[in-house]
Amino acid sequence: MKNSVDNSSLPKVLVTNDDGIDAHGLRILVDALAKHADVYVVAPADQQSGKSHSITFLREVTPQERDVKGAVAAWVLDGTPADCVMWAIDYLRDEEGVDPDYVISGINLGFNTGLAAYYSGTVAGAREGAINGIRSIALSVGGHDAINAQHFDYLVGLLPQLMEMSSQIDPGIILSVNAPDIPSWDIKGVRIAEAAPRGYGIRFFFEKKKNGNYQMTGGADYLDGNMRYDIDWCAASYVAVSPIPTTLSDPAALMRLKGLTVKADCLTLIIDPQEKMPVRIKDADRLSTDLEKLTHAISRMGMPVILAESYDMGDILPQVRQYAGEAETVRHIHPDVWTSPDLDKFMSAVDCSRVLIAGAATNVEILQTVPGFLKRGYKVIVLEDCCGSADELGHDLSIKMMEDMGCQISTLETEVMRLAGSCTKQVLDAVKNILFT
């Protein structure tokens, strides 16, 4: 039932949980959020812990309006947390004209650290929001019997900060927040941490009962004291905040499998082919055209490509991006692209011994990145006509320095045709067409 008319400019927050609409944690959350947001509640009718991201697919569900203190409107649904968020997004948009800015799920009783996040209905409620492009947060307090308001105070006091943190990352990434079940004055602070991997901190298993049946249970596994994971920090009386992605593919594994599929012994790195590149490069139109041909040809051959992207140079050039749909992107601040940890991850994923390097600028980023490849044992081929610098002299001097370091200096046509020679006739003809027409 609507408690007030929503005409405010406050953020719109959809609240759900897996403990049911009458749960103490949900009521505390809504009451706290109402101070700085317009709150809408859609929550399950009963306990849904451990239901993960299950949905009610083969029967009808019935929403019913409810009164929840602090909420603009609230409904109870005889379904799962994922059902609640899925129904709420459509209903609020179509019937109420409301598009939620955030989905916040909780406050759950019991940790959802580490492996528990896979099974958690609380996390699933947030995940459903995230896969719909809505910034989403899952909140949990460690004790299953936590009913003391003082044990929630610290967590609800973090709500503005958590919403701001969520606004600074991709909306497809959940913030999973776990707080220990202790009074707020005993909490030592907040730590950003990885969610613990399988086999660390907690495990679930079936326990055999006296009657011969089995019941699922869970228990602590081990902590190694390295303070790396969410479980570690919660055990040490901190609130742990863990970003959990909703993507279903691992980029490093994709690159490795692509490399195995095409039997590529060569990877192409294109450095900073971005919109602001022309102001730093002489004859930028020629370079842009050559980079387009390179990207198109390498993509047509199905060989792995990495685009290095400087933080301050704008979007990837559209003529490069249109042919780089399967390329991986690494972002770097310093000229040496190896300062991006993602480059090391992707290079490790591809079993290759040769690297083609192109892009901008020959005398800065390329010159500073090449030594890292040589040190790691790669054969480096610099495509002289696919690199550029602010002046011709700087370009020529840098090419000579890289040749002296041990790089092979070559051209677009030479190297691409060499690679295409091992491809099918159909691909070879396509590459010739790209290069010479």
C-alpha positions as CSV (number, residue, x, y, z in Angstrom):
1,M,0.0,0.0,0.0
2,K,1.3,3.4,-0.9
3,N,2.2,5.5,2.2
4,S,2.9,8.7,0.3
5,V,3.1,10.1,-3.2
6,D,6.6,9.9,-4.7
7,N,7.4,13.3,-6.3
8,S,10.8,13.7,-4.9
9,S,14.2,13.8,-6.6
10,L,15.6,11.3,-4.1
11,P,17.1,8.1,-5.5
12,K,14.6,5.3,-6.0
13,V,15.5,2.1,-4.1
14,L,13.9,-1.3,-4.5
15,V,14.4,-3.5,-1.4
16,T,14.0,-7.3,-1.3
17,N,15.4,-10.1,0.8
18,D,15.3,-13.9,1.2
19,D,14.1,-14.0,4.9
20,G,10.6,-12.8,4.0
21,I,8.8,-9.5,4.2
22,D,8.3,-9.7,8.0
23,A,12.0,-10.2,8.6
24,H,13.6,-7.9,11.2
25,G,16.5,-7.1,8.9
26,L,14.3,-5.9,6.1
27,R,12.3,-3.6,8.4
28,I,15.5,-2.0,9.8
29,L,16.9,-1.5,6.3
30,V,13.7,0.2,5.0
31,D,13.5,2.4,8.0
32,A,17.1,3.5,7.5
33,L,16.9,4.0,3.7
34,A,13.7,6.1,4.0
35,K,15.8,8.9,5.4
36,H,17.6,9.5,2.1
37,A,15.7,7.5,-0.6
38,D,12.2,6.7,-1.9
39,V,11.9,3.0,-1.0
40,Y,9.8,0.4,-2.7
41,V,9.6,-3.1,-1.2
42,V,8.9,-6.4,-3.0
43,A,9.8,-9.3,-0.8
44,P,9.0,-13.1,-0.5
45,A,6.1,-14.3,1.6
46,D,8.3,-16.7,3.5
47,Q,11.8,-18.0,4.1
48,Q,13.8,-18.4,0.8
49,S,17.4,-18.9,2.2
50,G,19.5,-21.1,0.0
51,K,17.2,-20.7,-3.0
52,S,20.0,-19.0,-4.9
53,H,18.8,-17.5,-8.3
54,S,15.8,-19.9,-8.7
55,I,12.7,-18.5,-10.3
56,T,9.0,-19.6,-10.2
57,F,8.6,-20.8,-13.7
58,L,5.7,-23.3,-13.8
59,R,3.1,-21.7,-11.5
60,E,1.4,-18.3,-11.0
61,V,2.6,-15.9,-8.3
62,T,0.3,-13.4,-6.5
63,P,1.5,-10.0,-5.4
64,Q,-0.3,-8.4,-2.4
65,E,0.1,-4.9,-1.1
66,R,1.5,-4.6,2.4
67,D,2.3,-1.8,4.9
68,V,6.0,-1.4,5.6
69,K,7.1,1.6,7.7
70,G,9.1,4.0,5.6
71,A,8.3,2.5,2.2
72,V,6.5,4.5,-0.5
73,A,4.8,1.2,-1.5
74,A,5.3,-2.5,-0.6
75,W,4.2,-5.8,-1.9
76,V,4.6,-9.4,-0.8
77,L,5.1,-12.1,-3.5
78,D,4.8,-15.9,-3.1
79,G,8.0,-16.4,-4.9
80,T,11.8,-16.3,-4.7
81,P,14.0,-13.2,-4.3
82,A,14.8,-13.3,-8.0
83,D,11.0,-13.4,-8.7
84,C,10.5,-10.4,-6.5
85,V,13.0,-8.2,-8.3
86,M,12.0,-9.4,-11.7
87,W,8.3,-8.7,-11.0
88,A,9.1,-5.4,-9.3
89,I,11.2,-4.0,-12.1
90,D,8.4,-4.5,-14.7
91,Y,5.5,-3.5,-12.4
92,L,7.1,-0.3,-11.1
93,R,8.1,0.8,-14.6
94,D,4.8,-0.1,-16.3
95,E,2.3,0.6,-13.5
96,E,4.0,3.2,-11.3
97,G,6.3,5.0,-13.8
98,V,9.3,4.3,-11.5
99,D,12.7,3.1,-12.6
100,P,14.8,2.0,-9.5
101,D,18.2,3.5,-9.2
102,Y,19.3,0.8,-6.8
103,V,18.3,-2.7,-5.7
104,I,19.3,-3.4,-2.1
105,S,18.8,-6.9,-0.8
106,G,18.8,-7.8,2.9
107,I,19.6,-7.3,5.6
108,N,20.2,-11.1,5.7
109,L,20.7,-13.0,8.9
110,G,23.8,-15.1,8.4
111,F,27.0,-14.4,6.4
112,N,27.0,-14.6,2.6
113,T,30.8,-14.6,2.4
114,G,32.8,-16.7,0.0
115,L,31.0,-19.8,-1.4
116,A,27.8,-18.9,0.3
117,A,27.2,-16.2,-2.2
118,Y,26.5,-18.9,-4.9
119,Y,23.6,-20.3,-2.9
120,S,22.3,-17.1,-1.3
121,G,18.8,-15.8,-2.1
122,T,19.9,-12.4,-0.7
123,V,22.8,-12.2,-3.2
124,A,20.5,-13.5,-6.0
125,G,18.1,-10.6,-5.4
126,A,20.9,-8.2,-5.9
127,R,22.1,-10.2,-8.9
128,E,18.7,-10.0,-10.6
129,G,19.0,-6.2,-10.3
130,A,22.5,-6.1,-11.6
131,I,21.7,-8.2,-14.7
132,N,19.0,-5.7,-15.4
133,G,21.5,-2.9,-15.3
134,I,20.5,-1.5,-11.9
135,R,23.2,-0.9,-9.3
136,S,22.7,-3.5,-6.6
137,I,23.9,-4.3,-3.1
138,A,23.5,-7.4,-0.9
139,L,23.7,-6.9,2.9
140,S,24.3,-9.6,5.4
141,V,25.0,-9.7,9.2
142,G,26.8,-12.8,10.5
143,G,24.4,-14.1,13.2
144,H,21.3,-16.1,12.3
145,D,19.8,-14.9,15.5
146,A,20.8,-11.3,15.2
147,I,17.8,-9.3,16.4
148,N,19.5,-6.6,18.4
149,A,19.2,-3.3,16.6
150,Q,22.7,-2.3,17.8
151,H,24.1,-5.1,15.7
152,F,22.7,-3.5,12.5
153,D,23.6,0.1,13.3
154,Y,27.0,0.1,11.8
155,L,25.8,-1.5,8.5
156,V,22.8,0.8,8.0
157,G,25.1,3.8,8.8
158,L,27.2,2.8,5.8
159,L,24.3,2.9,3.4
160,P,25.1,6.3,1.8
161,Q,28.7,5.3,1.4
162,L,27.8,1.9,-0.1
163,M,25.4,3.5,-2.6
164,E,28.2,6.0,-3.6
165,M,30.6,3.1,-4.0
166,S,28.1,1.3,-6.2
167,S,27.7,4.4,-8.3
168,Q,31.4,4.4,-9.1
169,I,31.5,0.9,-10.7
170,D,29.8,-1.0,-13.5
171,P,26.1,-1.6,-12.6
172,G,26.6,-5.2,-13.6
173,I,28.8,-5.7,-10.5
174,I,27.1,-6.5,-7.2
175,L,28.5,-5.2,-3.9
176,S,28.2,-8.0,-1.4
177,V,28.5,-6.5,2.1
178,N,29.0,-8.7,5.1
179,A,29.1,-7.4,8.7
180,P,30.0,-9.4,11.9
181,D,27.2,-9.9,14.4
182,I,28.7,-7.6,17.1
183,P,27.7,-4.2,18.5
184,S,28.6,-1.3,16.2
185,W,31.3,0.0,18.6
186,D,33.2,-3.3,18.4
187,I,33.4,-3.1,14.6
188,K,36.9,-2.0,13.5
189,G,36.1,-0.6,10.1
190,V,35.5,-1.5,6.4
191,R,37.7,-3.5,4.1
192,I,37.4,-4.1,0.4
193,A,38.1,-7.8,-0.2
194,E,37.8,-10.6,-2.6
195,A,35.0,-13.1,-2.0
196,A,36.7,-16.3,-0.7
197,P,37.1,-19.0,-3.3
198,R,35.7,-22.6,-3.1
199,G,37.4,-24.6,-0.4
200,Y,38.3,-21.6,1.8
201,G,36.5,-20.5,5.0
202,I,33.3,-22.4,4.6
203,R,31.9,-25.6,3.1
204,F,28.5,-27.1,2.7
205,F,27.8,-30.8,2.9
206,F,25.1,-33.4,3.7
207,E,25.1,-34.7,7.3
208,K,23.6,-38.1,7.9
209,K,21.0,-38.1,10.6
210,K,20.1,-41.0,13.0
211,N,17.0,-41.9,11.0
212,G,19.1,-42.5,7.9
213,N,18.2,-39.3,6.2
214,Y,20.5,-36.5,5.2
215,Q,20.4,-32.8,6.0
216,M,22.4,-30.0,4.4
217,T,24.6,-28.2,6.8
218,G,27.5,-25.9,6.6
219,G,30.6,-25.2,8.7
220,A,33.8,-23.2,8.9
221,D,36.6,-24.6,7.0
222,Y,39.9,-22.8,7.5
223,L,41.4,-19.3,7.6
224,D,45.1,-18.9,6.7
225,G,45.6,-15.5,8.4
226,N,46.7,-13.7,5.2
227,M,43.7,-11.3,5.4
228,R,42.9,-11.6,1.7
229,Y,39.2,-12.6,1.6
230,D,35.9,-11.4,2.9
231,I,35.7,-14.2,5.5
232,D,39.1,-13.2,7.0
233,W,38.0,-9.6,7.6
234,C,34.7,-10.5,9.0
235,A,36.4,-12.9,11.5
236,A,38.6,-10.0,12.5
237,S,35.6,-7.7,13.3
238,Y,35.6,-5.7,10.0
239,V,32.8,-5.2,7.5
240,A,33.8,-6.8,4.2
241,V,32.7,-5.3,0.9
242,S,33.2,-7.6,-2.1
243,P,32.5,-6.7,-5.8
244,I,30.9,-9.7,-7.5
245,P,30.5,-9.7,-11.3
246,T,27.5,-11.0,-13.1
247,T,29.5,-11.9,-16.3
248,L,29.3,-15.5,-17.4
249,S,32.6,-15.7,-19.3
250,D,36.2,-15.5,-18.1
251,P,38.3,-13.2,-20.4
252,A,41.6,-15.0,-19.8
253,A,40.0,-18.4,-20.5
254,L,38.4,-17.0,-23.7
255,M,41.8,-15.8,-24.9
256,R,43.4,-19.1,-24.1
257,L,40.7,-21.2,-25.9
258,K,40.8,-18.9,-28.9
259,G,44.5,-19.3,-29.1
260,L,44.2,-23.0,-28.9
261,T,41.4,-23.1,-31.5
262,V,43.3,-21.1,-34.2
263,K,46.7,-22.5,-33.1
264,A,48.0,-18.9,-33.0
265,D,51.6,-18.5,-32.1
266,C,51.2,-14.7,-32.4
267,L,49.3,-12.1,-30.5
268,T,48.7,-8.5,-31.7
269,L,48.9,-5.6,-29.2
270,I,47.6,-2.2,-30.5
271,I,48.5,0.6,-28.1
272,D,46.2,3.6,-27.6
273,P,44.2,3.7,-30.8
274,Q,42.0,6.3,-29.3
275,E,40.1,9.4,-30.2
276,K,42.7,11.8,-28.9
277,M,45.5,10.1,-30.7
278,P,45.5,12.4,-33.7
279,V,46.6,15.4,-31.6
280,R,49.8,13.5,-30.6
281,I,50.6,11.9,-33.9
282,K,51.9,13.2,-37.3
283,D,49.9,11.9,-40.3
284,A,47.2,10.5,-38.0
285,D,44.8,9.8,-40.8
286,R,47.3,7.4,-42.4
287,L,48.0,5.7,-39.1
288,S,44.2,5.3,-38.4
289,T,43.7,3.7,-41.8
290,D,46.5,1.2,-41.3
291,L,45.3,0.3,-37.8
292,E,41.9,-0.3,-39.2
293,K,43.4,-2.7,-41.8
294,L,45.5,-4.4,-39.2
295,T,42.5,-4.9,-36.8
296,H,40.2,-6.1,-39.6
297,A,42.7,-8.6,-41.0
298,I,43.8,-10.0,-37.7
299,S,40.1,-10.3,-36.6
300,R,39.3,-12.1,-39.9
301,M,42.0,-14.6,-39.2
302,G,40.6,-15.2,-35.7
303,M,43.8,-14.4,-33.9
304,P,44.0,-12.9,-30.5
305,V,44.1,-9.1,-30.2
306,I,44.7,-6.8,-27.1
307,L,43.8,-3.1,-27.2
308,A,45.7,-1.0,-24.7
309,E,43.7,2.0,-23.6
310,S,45.1,5.1,-21.9
311,Y,42.8,6.5,-19.2
312,D,43.0,10.1,-20.6
313,M,42.7,9.6,-24.4
314,G,39.0,9.0,-25.0
315,D,37.2,6.1,-26.6
316,I,38.7,3.5,-29.0
317,L,38.7,4.8,-32.6
318,P,35.4,3.6,-34.2
319,Q,37.2,2.3,-37.3
320,V,39.3,0.1,-35.0
321,R,36.4,-0.9,-32.6
322,Q,34.2,-2.1,-35.4
323,Y,36.6,-4.9,-36.1
324,A,37.7,-5.6,-32.6
325,G,34.6,-7.1,-31.1
326,E,36.5,-10.1,-29.7
327,A,39.6,-8.1,-28.6
328,E,40.4,-7.8,-25.0
329,T,41.1,-4.3,-23.5
330,V,43.6,-3.3,-20.9
331,R,43.7,0.1,-19.3
332,H,46.9,1.8,-18.2
333,I,47.9,5.0,-16.6
334,H,51.7,5.1,-17.1
335,P,53.2,4.8,-20.6
336,D,54.5,1.3,-20.0
337,V,51.4,-0.9,-20.7
338,W,52.9,-3.6,-18.5
339,T,51.8,-1.4,-15.5
340,S,48.3,-2.8,-16.3
341,P,47.9,-6.1,-14.4
342,D,45.5,-7.2,-17.0
343,L,48.2,-7.4,-19.7
344,D,50.1,-10.0,-17.7
345,K,46.9,-11.9,-17.1
346,F,46.0,-12.0,-20.8
347,M,49.5,-12.8,-22.0
348,S,49.7,-15.7,-19.6
349,A,46.4,-17.0,-21.0
350,V,47.7,-17.2,-24.6
351,D,50.4,-19.7,-25.5
352,C,52.3,-17.6,-28.0
353,S,56.0,-16.7,-28.5
354,R,55.6,-13.7,-30.9
355,V,53.9,-10.4,-30.4
356,L,53.0,-7.8,-33.1
357,I,53.1,-4.3,-31.8
358,A,51.4,-1.3,-33.3
359,G,49.8,2.0,-32.3
360,A,50.9,5.2,-30.6
361,A,53.2,6.7,-29.7
362,T,56.4,5.1,-31.1
363,N,58.7,7.3,-28.9
364,V,56.7,7.0,-25.7
365,E,54.2,4.1,-25.0
366,I,55.6,1.7,-27.6
367,L,59.2,2.3,-26.7
368,Q,58.5,1.9,-23.0
369,T,56.4,-1.2,-23.4
370,V,58.6,-3.3,-25.7
371,P,61.3,-4.1,-23.1
372,G,58.8,-5.9,-20.9
373,F,58.0,-8.3,-23.7
374,L,61.7,-8.9,-24.5
375,K,62.5,-9.5,-20.8
376,R,59.7,-12.1,-20.7
377,G,61.2,-13.9,-23.7
378,Y,58.8,-12.9,-26.5
379,K,59.9,-12.3,-30.0
380,V,58.7,-8.7,-30.7
381,I,57.8,-7.6,-34.2
382,V,57.2,-3.8,-34.4
383,L,55.0,-2.8,-37.4
384,E,56.8,0.4,-38.4
385,D,54.1,1.6,-40.7
386,C,51.4,1.0,-38.0
387,C,53.1,3.1,-35.4
388,G,53.2,6.9,-35.1
389,S,54.9,9.7,-33.3
390,A,54.6,13.5,-33.0
391,D,57.5,14.0,-35.3
392,E,59.3,11.8,-37.9
393,L,62.7,12.1,-36.3
394,G,61.3,10.8,-32.9
395,H,59.6,7.9,-34.7
396,D,62.8,6.9,-36.7
397,L,65.0,7.2,-33.6
398,S,62.7,5.0,-31.5
399,I,62.4,2.4,-34.3
400,K,66.3,2.2,-34.4
401,M,66.4,1.9,-30.5
402,M,63.9,-1.0,-30.5
403,E,65.8,-2.7,-33.3
404,D,69.0,-2.4,-31.2
405,M,67.1,-3.9,-28.3
406,G,66.4,-7.0,-30.4
407,C,63.0,-6.3,-31.9
408,Q,62.3,-7.2,-35.5
409,I,61.1,-4.2,-37.5
410,S,58.6,-5.1,-40.2
411,T,55.5,-3.8,-42.0
412,L,51.7,-4.4,-42.0
413,E,51.6,-6.2,-45.3
414,T,54.6,-8.4,-44.7
415,E,53.5,-9.7,-41.3
416,V,49.8,-10.0,-42.0
417,M,50.4,-11.9,-45.3
418,R,52.9,-14.2,-43.4
419,L,50.2,-15.0,-40.9
420,A,47.5,-15.4,-43.5
421,G,49.7,-18.0,-45.3
422,S,48.7,-20.6,-42.7
423,C,45.0,-19.9,-43.1
424,T,42.4,-21.3,-45.5
425,K,42.2,-20.0,-49.0
426,Q,38.9,-18.3,-48.2
427,V,40.5,-16.4,-45.3
428,L,43.7,-15.6,-47.3
429,D,41.6,-14.1,-50.1
430,A,39.6,-12.0,-47.6
431,V,42.9,-10.7,-46.0
432,K,44.3,-9.8,-49.5
433,N,41.1,-7.9,-50.1
434,I,41.4,-6.0,-46.8
435,L,45.0,-5.0,-47.4
436,F,45.1,-4.2,-51.1
437,T,41.7,-2.7,-52.0
